[in-house]
Amino acid sequence: MSKATLLQADTRPQAWDDWRRITGMKAEPASQQTLEHFYLTLQAAAAGVGVAIAPYAVVRDDLDRGQLVAPFGFVPDGTSYHLLSRRPPEQDARVRQLTAWLRTQTTQLETDSDQA
């Protein structure tokens, strides 16, 4: 890390601080570059500009293609997504189907990230 350029996203300004806190790593980067969005940080990382931080679900395909690597693996950070609906799922078959599909996808992502 001490020779790397950290790619920071304006949309997630605390990401690296959170990562350091969670992992206990204290190394300071050689430099830091801030970009407008974390997707830009991923493109810059793939181009060799520096190292980025992102959720596994977002980078899974890039990892599979070998465009990115996760040298430190993935660590849970306590964030989550929530499905919101006007009506309870039991009142709408479409919402039930979507919820079931999302749970299946989430389980697969969790399994895959544990193996990454």
C-alpha positions as CSV (number, residue, x, y, z in Angstrom):
1,M,0.0,0.0,0.0
2,S,2.8,2.4,0.7
3,K,3.8,2.5,-3.0
4,A,0.2,2.6,-4.3
5,T,-2.0,5.5,-5.4
6,L,-5.4,5.3,-3.7
7,L,-8.3,6.1,-5.9
8,Q,-10.9,7.8,-3.9
9,A,-14.5,8.5,-5.0
10,D,-16.4,11.7,-4.2
11,T,-19.5,9.6,-3.8
12,R,-17.9,7.5,-1.1
13,P,-15.5,9.8,0.7
14,Q,-15.0,7.6,3.8
15,A,-14.5,4.3,1.9
16,W,-10.7,4.0,2.5
17,D,-11.0,5.2,6.1
18,D,-13.7,2.6,6.7
19,W,-11.6,-0.1,5.1
20,R,-8.5,0.8,7.2
21,R,-10.7,0.7,10.4
22,I,-12.2,-2.6,9.5
23,T,-9.0,-4.3,8.4
24,G,-6.7,-2.7,10.9
25,M,-4.2,-1.8,8.1
26,K,-2.4,1.4,8.7
27,A,-0.1,1.8,5.7
28,E,-0.3,5.2,4.1
29,P,-0.4,5.4,0.3
30,A,2.2,7.1,-1.9
31,S,-0.5,9.4,-3.2
32,Q,-4.2,9.7,-3.5
33,Q,-6.4,10.7,-6.4
34,T,-10.1,11.7,-6.1
35,L,-12.6,11.0,-8.9
36,E,-16.2,11.9,-9.2
37,H,-17.7,8.4,-8.9
38,F,-16.5,5.0,-7.8
39,Y,-17.1,3.6,-11.3
40,L,-14.4,6.0,-12.5
41,T,-12.1,4.7,-9.8
42,L,-12.7,1.1,-11.1
43,Q,-11.8,2.2,-14.6
44,A,-8.7,3.9,-13.4
45,A,-7.7,0.8,-11.4
46,A,-8.2,-1.4,-14.5
47,A,-6.0,1.0,-16.4
48,G,-3.2,0.7,-13.8
49,V,-3.5,4.2,-12.3
50,G,-3.9,3.0,-8.7
51,V,-6.0,0.9,-6.4
52,A,-9.7,1.3,-5.8
53,I,-12.3,0.0,-3.4
54,A,-15.7,-1.4,-4.4
55,P,-18.4,-3.9,-3.4
56,Y,-17.9,-7.5,-4.7
57,A,-21.2,-7.4,-6.6
58,V,-20.0,-4.5,-8.7
59,V,-16.6,-6.0,-9.6
60,R,-17.3,-9.7,-9.8
61,D,-17.4,-9.7,-13.6
62,D,-14.1,-7.7,-13.8
63,L,-12.5,-10.2,-11.4
64,D,-13.7,-13.1,-13.5
65,R,-12.3,-11.6,-16.6
66,G,-9.0,-10.8,-14.9
67,Q,-9.3,-7.1,-15.4
68,L,-9.1,-6.5,-11.7
69,V,-7.7,-8.5,-8.7
70,A,-8.6,-8.3,-5.1
71,P,-5.3,-8.5,-3.3
72,F,-6.8,-8.2,0.2
73,G,-10.1,-10.0,-0.6
74,F,-13.4,-8.5,0.6
75,V,-14.5,-7.5,4.0
76,P,-18.0,-6.9,5.3
77,D,-18.5,-3.2,6.0
78,G,-22.0,-3.3,7.5
79,T,-23.8,-1.7,4.5
80,S,-26.9,-3.1,3.0
81,Y,-29.6,-2.6,0.4
82,H,-33.3,-2.6,1.2
83,L,-36.3,-3.4,-1.1
84,L,-39.1,-0.9,-0.7
85,S,-42.6,-1.4,-2.0
86,R,-46.0,0.4,-1.7
87,R,-47.6,-2.9,-0.5
88,P,-46.4,-5.8,1.6
89,P,-44.9,-8.6,-0.4
90,E,-47.8,-11.0,0.5
91,Q,-50.2,-8.7,-1.3
92,D,-48.3,-8.6,-4.6
93,A,-47.0,-11.7,-6.4
94,R,-44.5,-9.7,-8.4
95,V,-42.9,-8.3,-5.3
96,R,-42.7,-11.9,-3.8
97,Q,-41.1,-13.1,-7.0
98,L,-38.6,-10.3,-7.0
99,T,-37.8,-10.8,-3.3
100,A,-37.2,-14.5,-3.9
101,W,-34.9,-13.8,-6.9
102,L,-33.0,-11.2,-4.9
103,R,-32.4,-13.6,-2.0
104,T,-31.1,-16.2,-4.4
105,Q,-28.8,-13.7,-6.1
106,T,-27.6,-12.4,-2.7
107,T,-26.9,-15.9,-1.5
108,Q,-24.8,-16.6,-4.6
109,L,-22.9,-13.4,-4.3
110,E,-22.1,-14.1,-0.7
111,T,-20.9,-17.6,-1.6
112,D,-18.8,-16.3,-4.5
113,S,-17.2,-13.4,-2.4
114,D,-16.2,-15.9,0.3
115,Q,-14.3,-17.8,-2.3
116,A,-12.7,-14.7,-3.9
